[in-house]
């Protein structure tokens, strides 16, 4: 909103905080410590369902997801997309991590990215733990973290520990107040609001498609060669029917 950083620092000090980051933590805790998230959403969905037929429910959820996608794309900065795609394409190793339902988006991203380049995988792909996964990354590697409120401790801790080790963190999350954004070099906001009883994931999936398309564009001939190798293996293994 064009507010000078020094103005926010002075405001924080007037409110009794040592620095702006201390004030930020108040809002981060408020976002991350809410209770009854799923039951509250399910309650709203049940109440609405009593008043609306199934056709109205279908229309409402579809419109909400389209709204989330639209809000995400409107806020996307082209330079940030290109810069993050450059990191994902060029660093020696990339790991992707998301807990609970974000794990599905993380798995999708890891699979698709693995079609374009080597050394791209889920952080905890073998269920060996987040600590083991981060131990496989070195300074200069990248970690893509996907998570929305209510956040999991493992995801938040992974963001902090990875950044401390010099690993480039890219966050796909629901708010700039998200604890995942605190140490990320690039943050992408994917709205998750809606009538669904949990977080709506459509905008996160579309954002992943945008990022990976930008990665493929950056890799150019290398991406085409990798996809050709992938197709050759599928044919050799006689996987497709």
LUMNUZA-145911 format. One record per atom (N, C-alpha, C): residue in three letters; x, y, z. Coordinates in steps of 0.02 Angstrom, whole numbers, plus 50000, padded with zeros to 5 digits. Example, Ala and Ser with C-alpha at 12.3 -4.5 7.8 and 13.67 -1.06 7.14 Angstrom:
Ala506604971650390Ala506154977550390Ala506604983550390Ser506424988850354Ser506844994750357Ser506455000250394
This chain:
Unk500414993950000Unk500005000050000Unk500435006450000Unk501075005749989Unk501505011549984Unk501695014850049Unk501595011350105Unk501785014150171Unk502535013050181Unk502885018450200Unk503595017950211Unk503765013350269Unk504285009250262Unk504475004550314Unk504625007950381Unk504925013850378Unk505095017350439Unk504465019550477Unk503925020850441Unk503285022650473Unk503025016750514Unk503075010750486Unk502845004750522Unk503285003450583Unk503935004750576Unk504395003750632Unk504215008550689Unk504105014850673Unk503915019750724Unk503255017950757Unk502765015750717Unk502125013750744Unk502205007950793Unk502625003050775Unk502744997250819Unk503044999550885Unk503515004050882Unk503845006550943Unk503355010550986Unk502915014350954Unk502405018150992Unk501935013451029Unk501825007551000Unk501385002651031Unk501734998451084Unk502384999651092Unk502754996251145Unk503174990351123Unk503224989251057Unk503634983751032Unk504334986251015Unk504824981651020Unk505514983551006Unk505614985050932Unk505284981250889Unk505364982150817Unk504744979550782Unk504704980550717Unk504114978750679Unk503994971250679Unk504524967250677Unk504444959950674Unk504074957350737Unk504174960750794Unk503824958650855Unk503074959850848Unk502884965350816Unk502174966750803Unk501894961650753Unk502294959850704Unk502074954950655Unk501884948350688Unk502264946350738Unk502144939950770Unk501454939550803Unk501194945350824Unk500524945450854Unk500014942950803Unk500074945450741Unk499604943550689Unk499734936450664Unk500364934450662Unk500524927650641Unk500224922550690Unk500274924050755Unk499984919550805Unk499224919250799Unk498924925150786Unk498194925350779Unk497964920950722Unk498334921150666Unk498154917250608Unk498254909850619Unk498804908050653Unk499004901050658Unk498684897350717Unk498394900850766Unk498154897550826Unk497394897050831Unk497044898250776Unk496314897750779Unk496094890550789Unk495574889550829Unk495324882750841Unk494664881650805Unk494474875250800Unk493834873550769Unk493774875150696Unk494334875250661Unk494334877450591Unk493874873150548Unk493974866650549Unk493604862150506Unk492874861550527Unk492744861050592Unk492054860250616Unk491654866550602Unk491974872450608Unk491614878750593Unk491414878950520Unk491874877050476Unk491714877050404Unk491174871950388Unk491224866150417Unk490724860950403Unk490034863250427Unk490024866750485Unk489394869250511Unk489064874250463Unk489474878650435Unk489204883550387Unk488944879950325Unk489314874850303Unk489104871250243Unk488444867550256Unk488364864550315Unk487754860950332Unk487164865750336Unk487264871450368Unk486734876450373Unk486504878750305Unk486994879750260Unk486824882150193Unk486454876850154Unk486684870550163Unk486384865050125Unk485654864150141Unk485444866050202Unk484744865250221Unk484304870050182Unk484594875550159Unk484204880650125Unk484274880350049Unk484774876950024Unk484914876849952Unk484934869749925Unk484674868649866Unk484724862049835Unk485444860649814Unk485574854449795Unk486244852449775Unk486494856449715Unk486044858149669Unk486264862049611Unk486534868849631Unk486224871849682Unk486474878249707Unk487144877449741Unk487234871849777Unk487874870549810Unk488434869849758Unk488294866149705Unk488784865249651Unk488984872049622Unk488494876049608Unk488624882649578Unk489034887049625Unk488844886949689Unk489174891349738Unk489904889549747Unk490044882949755Unk490744880949765Unk491154882249703Unk490884881049644Unk491244882449582Unk491404889849576Unk490924894049592Unk491024901249588Unk491554903649639Unk491534900649698Unk492034902449749Unk492734900549726Unk492804894649697Unk493474892549674Unk493714896949617Unk493264898749572Unk493454903349518Unk493664910049546Unk493324912249599Unk493514918549632Unk494204918049664Unk494354912349696Unk495014911449725Unk495554911649672Unk495434908249617Unk495924908149562Unk496024915149534Unk495474918649524Unk495514925449497Unk495904930049544Unk495764929649609Unk496124933749658Unk496864932149658Unk497034925749651Unk497734923749650Unk498094926649590Unk497794926049531Unk498124928249469Unk498174935949466Unk497674939349494Unk497694946649494Unk498284949349535Unk498464945749588Unk499004948049631Unk499694945449610Unk499714941249559Unk500354938349538Unk500794943749506Unk501414943849528Unk501904948449499Unk502334944549449Unk502354946849387Unk502714943249334Unk503444942149351Unk503764947349378Unk504474946749394Unk504594941549448Unk504134941149497Unk504204936249550Unk504114929149523Unk503624928149480Unk503524921649449Unk504154919449411Unk504434924049372Unk505024922349332Unk505624920949377Unk505694924849431Unk506264923849476Unk506204917249513Unk505614915649537Unk505514909249572Unk505604903449525Unk505364904149463Unk505454898849413Unk506194897849399Unk506574903249399Unk507294902649388Unk507634898749444Unk507424899949506Unk507694896149562Unk507524888849555Unk506894887349542Unk506664880349537Unk507014876749480Unk507154880349427Unk507464877249368Unk508204876149376Unk508544880549412Unk509274880649408Unk509644878149470Unk509334878049528Unk509694875849588Unk509854868449582Unk510374866049617Unk510554858949612Unk510004854149631Unk509644855649685Unk509104851149709Unk508504855249731Unk507914852449718Unk507294855549740Unk506874850349777Unk506644852149836Unk506184847849873Unk505524851649883Unk504984847949886Unk504324850849895Unk503994847549955Unk503664851649996Unk503354848850056Unk502694852350071Unk502194848350088Unk501554850750111Unk501244845450155Unk500954847450211Unk500644842650256Unk499894842450247Unk499594837050273Unk498864836150269Unk498634836950197Unk498114840950184Unk497854841150116Unk498324844850068Unk498774848950094Unk499274852150052Unk499764847050023Unk499774841150054Unk500214835750029Unk500014833749959Unk499374834149943Unk499154832249876Unk499424837049823Unk499434843549839Unk499714848449792Unk500474847649788Unk500784846249844Unk501514845149845Unk501694839049802Unk501304833649808Unk501424827649769Unk501354829049695Unk500834832749677Unk500724834649607Unk501314838649580Unk501554843549620Unk502104847749598Unk502754843649591Unk502884839249639Unk503494835249637Unk503494830749575Unk502924827649561Unk502884823249503Unk502994827149438Unk502634832649430Unk502684836549368Unk503384839649360Unk503674842149415Unk504344845049410Unk504864839649394Unk504764833649420Unk505214828149405Unk505214826149331Unk504704828049294Unk504684826849223Unk505124831749185Unk505294837449217Unk505674842749184Unk506414842849202Unk506594840349262Unk507284840849284Unk507444835349335Unk508104834249345Unk508334829449395Unk508304832549464Unk508384828349515Unk508454830549585Unk507874835049607Unk507264832849591Unk506654836149614Unk506214830849645Unk506034831649708Unk505654826349742Unk505304829149804Unk504844825249831Unk504534827049894Unk505054826949950Unk504994831649996Unk505464831950052Unk505434825750096Unk504824823150104Unk504714817350147Unk504404811650107Unk504674810650046Unk504374805850000Unk504374798750025Unk504864796850064Unk504914790050089Unk504664789450162Unk504314794650184Unk504054794750253Unk504624794050304Unk505184797250288Unk505764796850333Unk505834802950377Unk505364807550372Unk505364813250416Unk505644819550384Unk505404825250408Unk505614831750382Unk506354833050395Unk506594831050454Unk507304832150471Unk507754828450421Unk507574822350405Unk507974818450357Unk507964821850288Unk507374824350268Unk507324827550203Unk507734833950199Unk507714838150251Unk508114844250249Unk508854842650251Unk509044837250284Unk509754835250287Unk510034833550219Unk509594831850171Unk509824830250103Unk509944836450061Unk509744842250086Unk509814848450049Unk510424852350075Unk510754855750029Unk511324859950046Unk511164867250036Unk511604871550060Unk511534878650048Unk511504879949973Unk511014884049952Unk510934885349881Unk510414881049848Unk510184875749881Unk509624871749856Unk508974875449870Unk508414872649849Unk507764875949859Unk507264871249891Unk506824874249931Unk506274870549963Unk505624874349951Unk505154871149917Unk504494874149906Unk504024871449959Unk503734876049998Unk503284874150052Unk502574876450037Unk502104871950047Unk501404873350032Unk500994872450096Unk500634877650117Unk500254877050178Unk499804883050190Unk499234881750221Unk498754887050237Unk498514886250308Unk498214891450335Unk497944891150403Unk497384886050407Unk497364881850459Unk497834881450515Unk498474877750495Unk499044880950510Unk499694878450488Unk499934872650531Unk500334868250502Unk500634862850541Unk501324864950567Unk501494862650626Unk502144864350655Unk502724862150611Unk502644856250580Unk503194853650539Unk503344858250480Unk502824860850448Unk502924865250390Unk503244871850411Unk502994874750465Unk503264881050489Unk503994880150511Unk504134874750547Unk504814873450570Unk505274872250510Unk505034868750459Unk505434867450400Unk505634873950366Unk505174878750363Unk505324885250333Unk505894888750370Unk505844888750436Unk506354892150476Unk507034888750472Unk507034882150482Unk507664878450483Unk508004878650415Unk507614877850362Unk507904877950295Unk508224884650280Unk507874890050297Unk508154896750284Unk508794897850324Unk508814895350386Unk509424895950427Unk510014892350396Unk509874887050357Unk510404883050325Unk510594885750256Unk510314891450236Unk510484894350172Unk510104891250114Unk509564887550128Unk509144884650077Unk508614889750057Unk508494890549993Unk508024895649968Unk507314893049976Unk506934896450017Unk506244894350031Unk505754898249987Unk505324894449953Unk504784897449913Unk504134895249945Unk503724900049966Unk503104898450003Unk502494899349958Unk502064894449959Unk501394894849928Unk500904894349986Unk500604900050004Unk500214900350065Unk499634905250056Unk499244906050108Unk498614909750102Unk498644917050123Unk499194919350150Unk499224926150176Unk499944928350186Unk500064934850179Unk500734937450194Unk500874937150268Unk500354936250309Unk500444935350381Unk500614928150399Unk500614923750349Unk500774916750361Unk501474915950387Unk501584911450435Unk502264910350460Unk502724907350407Unk502444904450354Unk502854901850300Unk503184907550260Unk502854913350260Unk503114919150223Unk503684922650259Unk503754921250324Unk504234925050364Unk504954924250340Unk505134918350316Unk505834917050295Unk505894915450221Unk505354916150183Unk505364914350112Unk505684919750070Unk506044917750019Unk506324922549972Unk505794924749922Unk505314920249909Unk504754921949866Unk504124918949897Unk503594922949899Unk502954920749928Unk502394921749878Unk501984916649869Unk501404917049825Unk500774915849867Unk500294920349859Unk499674920049898Unk499134916449858Unk498894911049886Unk498364907149854Unk497764906949901Unk497234910849888Unk496644911049932Unk496324904149940Unk496084902750000Unk495804896150015Unk495094896650043Unk494784902550039Unk494114903450068Unk493584900050026Unk493034898150058Unk492484895250021Unk492024891150066Unk491534887950036Unk491034884150073Unk491274877150090Unk491804874750058Unk492074868150072Unk492274867850145Unk492204861950177Unk492324861550250Unk493064861850268Unk493504861850219Unk494224862750232Unk494474868050185Unk495134868950181Unk495404873950136Unk495274872050063Unk495074877150024Unk494984876049952Unk495664876349918Unk495824871349878Unk496504870549851Unk496574872349777Unk496034874449745Unk496064875549673Unk496584880749653Unk496604886349689Unk497084891649671Unk497804889349681Unk497924885049731Unk498604882449741Unk498814878049683Unk498354873849660Unk498514869349604Unk498644873349541Unk498254878549529Unk498354882749469Unk499014886549474Unk499174889049534Unk499814892449543Unk500394887849527Unk500354881549548Unk500884876649534Unk500944875749458Unk500384875249423Unk500414874549350Unk500744880649318Unk500594886549343Unk500914892649317Unk501664892549328Unk501874890949389Unk502584890749405Unk502954885649362Unk502664879549357Unk503014874349320Unk503024875849245Unk502514879149220Unk502524881249149Unk503084886349138Unk503174890849187Unk503724895649182Unk504394892149187Unk504434886949228Unk505064883049232Unk505214879649165Unk504704876549135Unk504794873249070Unk505014878249017Unk504724884249019Unk504924889348971Unk505644891448980Unk505864891849043Unk506544893849057Unk507044888449037Unk506864882149049Unk507314876649032Unk507344875348957Unk506824877148921Unk506774876548849Unk506974869548825Unk507524868948788Unk507734862548758Unk507874857248811Unk508104859348869Unk508234854548923Unk507584851348947Unk507044855448950Unk506394852848970Unk506124847948918Unk506204849748854Unk505964845348801Unk506344838748802Unk507004839048812Unk507404832948815Unk507194828548874Unk507064831748932Unk506854828048991Unk506174824648979Unk505714828148947Unk505054825348933Unk505114819548882Unk505574820248835Unk505684814848787Unk505944808548823Unk506404809548870Unk506664803848908Unk506104800648949Unk505674804948978Unk505114802349017Unk504644798148973Unk504484800648915Unk504044797048869Unk504364790448846Unk505024790548834Unk505374784548813Unk505344779148867Unk505404781248930Unk505364776448985Unk504664773548992Unk504154777748982Unk503464775348985Unk503354770048931Unk503624771348872Unk503544766648817Unk503924760248831Unk504544760848857Unk504954754948870Unk504644750548924Unk504324753748973Unk504014749949028Unk503304747549010Unk503064749848953Unk502394747848929Unk501864749448982Unk501894755649007Unk501454757749062Unk500764759649037Unk500734763348983Unk500094765948960Unk499704760748920Unk499044761148924Unk498604756648886Unk498284760548829
